[in-house]
Amino acid sequence: MSKRKEQKKKVVVTTSTQKKRTVKTQSNSPKAKAKSSRAGSATTVRSQVEFTFNAENYKWMGIGVALIVLGMVLMGGGSMPSPDVWDENIIYGFRRTVLAPILILAGLALQVFAIFKKS
């Protein structure tokens, strides 16, 4: 007296106009046939891909990358007008020591904000 479970067959039907998948389960038992005929023989399976980031997240990430690149360019700056003259105001100026690092840190903070922002 062993009870055997009957295996259900799954049939995937696709239509070319709607491109929906319908899954029909077939079984040999009369109970399953009666149950499926009452409930409907086909169910529609819809799979929807949900991405981690949406367009708004990417927009904020792009702005953050632009701030980081701008900070790096400002920090790199020009060169000395003459190789024989050392001008501390050009090397240790406000732009390279204060403004550029602030822009880089703001860009990094914006990247963190863009990653953790809920869609």
N, C-alpha and C positions, 0 to 999 in steps of 0.2 A: 504494500500500500504506500507507494510513494506518490507524493503530490508533485506534479510537474507544472511548472509555469510555462504558459505558452508565450512564445516570442512574438512581439508585435513587429510588423513590417512598416517601415516608413517610406512613403513614396513622395518624392519632391516633384511637383509639377510647376513648370514656368510657362508664362504666356509672353509672347513677344510684344504685345501692345502695352500691357500694364507693367510688365517686369516685376510682378509680385510673386513671392513663393507661397505655395500652399502646401501644407503637410497633411497627408491623410494617413491615419493609422488604421491598419487592418488587422483583424484578429480572427481566429477560427472559432472562438467561443460564442454561443448565441447571446450571452449577456452583453458582451462587448459590442456585438452588432446592434442590439436593440438600443443600447446606451448611445452609440455613435449616431444612429439614425435619428434619435430624438434631439440630441444636442447639436447636430450638424456634422456632416462628414468631413468638412475641410475647415481648417483654421488658417488665418493669414499670419505669416511670420514676417515682421518688419524689423530689420536691424538698422539701427541708426548709430553712426560713429560719432562719439563725442570727444572732441579734442581737449587737451589740457588748457591750452591758451586760445583766446579768440583774437579778433583783429585789434581790439583796444589794448590788450596786453602787448601785442607786437608793436603797436604805435608807441607806447611808453618805453619799451625796450629800445626802440630806434632812437628816441630822444635821448635816452641815457647813454647810448653808444656815441651819439653825436657830441654830447657834453664831455665825455671822456676824451674823444679825439681832439676836440677844441682845446681842452686843458693841456694835452700833450703837445699840441702845436704851439700854444702860447709859452709853454715851458721851454721848448726847444729854441725858439726865438732866433734872432740874427746873430751875426758874429761881430767882432771888433772891427772898427773902421781901418785901423792900422795894426799890424802884428807887433809893432814895437811899443805900443801904448796899452797899458792895463787900466781899464775904466771900470771901477767897482759898481757904478750906478747902472751899467748895462747888465752885468752879471747878477748882481744881488738886488735888482730892482723889485718894485711892487708886483709887477706882472709875473715874474718867474717864481718869487718866493711866497706870494699870498694868493693872487688871483687864480693861477693855474692849478695849484693843489685844491683850492676850494671847488673849482669846476670839476675836477676829477672825482673828488669825494661826493659831490652832488650827483654826478652821473652814476656812481656806484650805488648810492642810496636809491636813486630812481630805478635802477635795475632790480634791487631787492623789492621795491614797491611793486614793480610790474610783475614779478614772479609770484608774489603773494596776493595780488589783487584777485578777488573772486570774479568769475565771469557772470 
